[in-house]
Amino acid sequence: MAIRCIQQPEWQITYREKVVGKQILDILIAGEVVVENKVALGLTRLHKAQLISYLKVTGKQVGLLLNFGGPKPEFQRLYFTPREPKASKASVERVAENPELAGLIEPEMVYEIVGGLFDVHATLGPGFMGRIYANACYHELKLRGLPIKPYKAVQVFYRGESLGELKFGHLRVSGAVMVFPTAAKSVADFELDNFREWLRVQQASLGILANFHDTELKPLFLKPKSVQFPKSVV
């Protein structure tokens, strides 16, 4: 009996009943088993978390994780039991109640934004493209009643001079906060001074860089370049 295998099927990703993008899987076997191929020195916790993310959004329960980058092939079978995703309230409070943010914007707004970001991460997990997280964050913060507007690009600056635009989906909340959802391997990949300069030009009080690439969400708070601030807020 032949088993049907589909290479690189395109899957529609939804977040709270809203389509937020599409993801291409590696292989789908018999319409039920999601296969993810890796070329790495070894399988990591992040690789497993990414496969679990794909199982969540496809509604499948069995995944196969294959790695061909080590001394010998690796194989792991993962099972996913659907459950209601829920962000840790303690994690949200620990980030949102940073005393060094006092006086910048309303604490309630910070809490709602940070809570929304954690909900997106808890629901989708790591492993998707940045624009999927940007769309999901926009939908989540809008559902929370925040005055929000999406943008598709940011200005790039060098020594105070604009060099043009860079495609980078981000959100503006109440005119005072700019949220930058991304899915990069490391925040070190970004020139943070560009974000700070962009905040200054846009007259925003606070920027939040949220990297959804990893298994744990660690929002980074940014202030306009011309403002001096304590070491714990960069």
C-alpha positions as CSV (number, residue, x, y, z in Angstrom):
1,M,0.0,0.0,0.0
2,A,1.5,3.3,-1.1
3,I,1.8,6.1,1.5
4,R,1.2,9.6,0.1
5,C,4.0,12.1,0.9
6,I,3.7,15.8,0.0
7,Q,6.9,17.8,-0.2
8,Q,6.9,21.4,0.9
9,P,3.1,21.7,1.4
10,E,2.0,25.3,2.1
11,W,-0.1,25.7,5.3
12,Q,-2.3,28.6,6.2
13,I,-1.5,29.9,9.7
14,T,-4.3,31.3,11.8
15,Y,-4.1,33.2,15.1
16,R,-7.3,33.6,17.1
17,E,-9.4,32.9,14.0
18,K,-7.4,35.4,11.9
19,V,-5.2,34.3,9.0
20,V,-1.7,35.7,9.7
21,G,0.3,34.1,7.0
22,K,1.5,30.9,5.3
23,Q,4.2,28.4,6.3
24,I,5.9,25.9,4.1
25,L,6.5,22.5,5.8
26,D,9.2,20.1,4.7
27,I,7.1,17.0,4.3
28,L,3.6,15.8,5.2
29,I,3.1,12.0,5.3
30,A,-0.3,10.5,4.9
31,G,-1.9,13.8,5.7
32,E,-1.1,13.3,9.3
33,V,2.7,13.2,10.1
34,V,4.7,16.4,9.9
35,V,8.4,15.8,9.0
36,E,11.0,18.5,9.6
37,N,14.6,18.1,8.2
38,K,17.6,19.8,9.8
39,V,21.3,20.1,8.9
40,A,22.9,20.9,12.2
41,L,25.7,19.5,14.5
42,G,22.9,18.1,16.7
43,L,19.2,18.4,17.4
44,T,18.4,21.1,20.0
45,R,15.6,22.1,22.2
46,L,14.7,24.8,19.7
47,H,14.4,22.3,16.9
48,K,11.9,20.3,18.9
49,A,10.0,23.5,19.9
50,Q,9.8,24.5,16.2
51,L,8.3,21.2,15.2
52,I,5.8,21.4,18.1
53,S,4.8,24.8,16.7
54,Y,4.1,23.3,13.3
55,L,2.0,20.5,14.9
56,K,0.0,23.1,16.8
57,V,-0.9,25.2,13.7
58,T,-1.6,22.2,11.5
59,G,-3.7,20.3,14.0
60,K,-1.5,17.2,13.7
61,Q,-0.3,15.2,16.6
62,V,2.8,13.3,15.3
63,G,6.0,14.8,14.1
64,L,9.3,13.4,12.9
65,L,12.5,15.4,13.4
66,L,15.4,14.4,11.2
67,N,19.0,15.7,11.3
68,F,21.6,15.1,8.6
69,G,24.3,17.5,9.7
70,G,26.1,15.5,12.5
71,P,28.5,12.6,12.4
72,K,25.5,10.3,11.9
73,P,21.8,10.8,11.1
74,E,19.5,11.6,14.0
75,F,15.8,10.9,14.4
76,Q,13.2,11.8,17.0
77,R,9.5,11.2,17.1
78,L,7.4,13.9,18.8
79,Y,3.8,13.8,20.0
80,F,1.7,16.8,20.6
81,T,-1.4,16.9,22.8
82,P,-3.6,20.0,22.1
83,R,-4.1,22.2,25.0
84,E,-5.2,25.8,25.7
85,P,-2.1,28.0,25.2
86,K,-1.5,30.4,28.1
87,A,1.3,32.9,28.8
88,S,2.8,32.9,32.2
89,K,1.4,35.8,34.2
90,A,4.5,35.9,36.3
91,S,6.7,36.4,33.1
92,V,4.4,39.1,31.9
93,E,4.5,41.0,35.2
94,R,8.3,40.6,35.6
95,V,8.9,42.3,32.2
96,A,6.0,44.8,32.2
97,E,6.6,46.1,35.8
98,N,10.2,47.2,35.2
99,P,10.5,50.2,37.5
100,E,12.9,51.9,35.1
101,L,10.1,52.3,32.6
102,A,8.1,54.4,35.0
103,G,7.0,57.8,33.6
104,L,7.5,56.9,30.0
105,I,4.0,55.7,29.2
106,E,1.0,54.4,31.1
107,P,1.9,51.2,33.0
108,E,-1.4,49.7,31.9
109,M,-0.5,50.1,28.3
110,V,2.9,48.5,28.8
111,Y,1.2,45.6,30.6
112,E,-1.3,45.1,27.7
113,I,1.4,45.2,25.0
114,V,3.8,42.9,26.8
115,G,0.9,40.5,27.7
116,G,-0.1,40.4,24.1
117,L,3.4,39.6,22.9
118,F,3.7,36.7,25.4
119,D,0.3,35.4,24.3
120,V,1.4,35.4,20.7
121,H,4.6,33.5,21.6
122,A,2.6,31.0,23.8
123,T,0.1,30.3,21.1
124,L,2.3,30.1,18.0
125,G,5.7,29.1,19.5
126,P,9.0,29.6,17.6
127,G,9.8,28.6,14.1
128,F,7.8,31.0,11.8
129,M,8.8,34.0,9.7
130,G,8.8,37.5,11.2
131,R,5.8,38.7,9.2
132,I,3.6,36.0,10.7
133,Y,4.5,37.2,14.2
134,A,4.0,40.8,13.2
135,N,0.5,40.0,11.8
136,A,-0.4,38.0,14.9
137,C,0.8,40.8,17.2
138,Y,-1.2,43.3,15.4
139,H,-4.4,41.2,15.7
140,E,-3.7,40.4,19.4
141,L,-3.1,44.0,20.4
142,K,-6.1,45.1,18.4
143,L,-8.3,42.6,20.2
144,R,-7.1,44.1,23.5
145,G,-8.5,47.4,22.4
146,L,-5.2,49.2,21.9
147,P,-5.1,52.0,19.3
148,I,-2.6,50.4,16.9
149,K,-1.5,50.9,13.3
150,P,0.8,48.6,11.2
151,Y,3.7,49.7,9.1
152,K,5.9,47.8,6.6
153,A,9.2,49.6,6.7
154,V,11.6,51.6,8.9
155,Q,14.2,54.3,8.0
156,V,17.8,53.4,8.2
157,F,20.2,56.1,9.5
158,Y,24.0,56.6,9.5
159,R,25.4,59.3,11.6
160,G,22.0,61.0,11.8
161,E,21.4,60.9,8.0
162,S,18.7,58.8,6.5
163,L,19.9,56.2,4.0
164,G,16.4,55.0,2.9
165,E,13.9,52.5,4.0
166,L,14.3,48.9,5.1
167,K,11.4,46.4,4.9
168,F,10.6,45.6,8.5
169,G,7.0,45.1,9.7
170,H,6.3,47.0,12.9
171,L,3.5,48.4,14.9
172,R,2.7,51.9,16.4
173,V,0.6,51.9,19.5
174,S,-1.1,55.1,20.6
175,G,1.6,57.1,18.9
176,A,3.9,56.6,21.9
177,V,5.1,53.0,21.5
178,M,6.7,51.3,18.5
179,V,6.7,47.5,18.6
180,F,9.1,45.5,16.4
181,P,8.2,41.8,16.2
182,T,10.9,39.7,14.5
183,A,12.2,36.2,14.2
184,A,16.0,36.5,14.1
185,K,18.6,34.1,15.4
186,S,20.0,36.8,17.6
187,V,19.2,40.4,18.6
188,A,22.9,41.0,17.9
189,D,22.0,40.8,14.2
190,F,20.3,44.3,14.5
191,E,21.9,47.8,14.7
192,L,20.0,49.0,17.8
193,D,21.1,52.5,17.2
194,N,18.9,52.5,14.1
195,F,15.9,51.7,16.2
196,R,16.7,54.4,18.7
197,E,17.2,56.9,15.9
198,W,13.9,55.9,14.3
199,L,12.2,56.3,17.7
200,R,13.6,59.8,17.9
201,V,12.5,60.8,14.4
202,Q,9.0,59.4,15.0
203,Q,8.8,61.1,18.4
204,A,8.0,57.8,20.1
205,S,8.6,57.4,23.8
206,L,9.4,53.7,23.8
207,G,10.4,50.9,21.5
208,I,9.9,47.2,22.1
209,L,11.9,44.7,20.1
210,A,10.3,41.2,20.5
211,N,12.3,38.3,19.0
212,F,10.1,35.2,18.6
213,H,12.8,33.0,17.3
214,D,13.7,31.3,20.6
215,T,11.8,29.1,23.0
216,E,11.7,32.0,25.5
217,L,10.5,35.5,24.7
218,K,12.7,38.3,26.1
219,P,11.3,41.7,25.0
220,L,14.0,44.4,24.7
221,F,13.0,47.9,25.6
222,L,14.5,50.8,23.7
223,K,14.4,54.6,24.2
224,P,15.0,57.3,21.7
225,K,18.7,57.9,21.0
226,S,18.8,61.4,22.5
227,V,17.5,60.2,25.9
228,Q,19.9,59.0,28.6
229,F,18.7,56.0,30.6
230,P,19.9,53.3,33.1
231,K,22.0,50.3,32.0
232,S,19.2,47.8,32.3
233,V,17.1,49.6,29.6
234,V,19.2,49.8,26.4
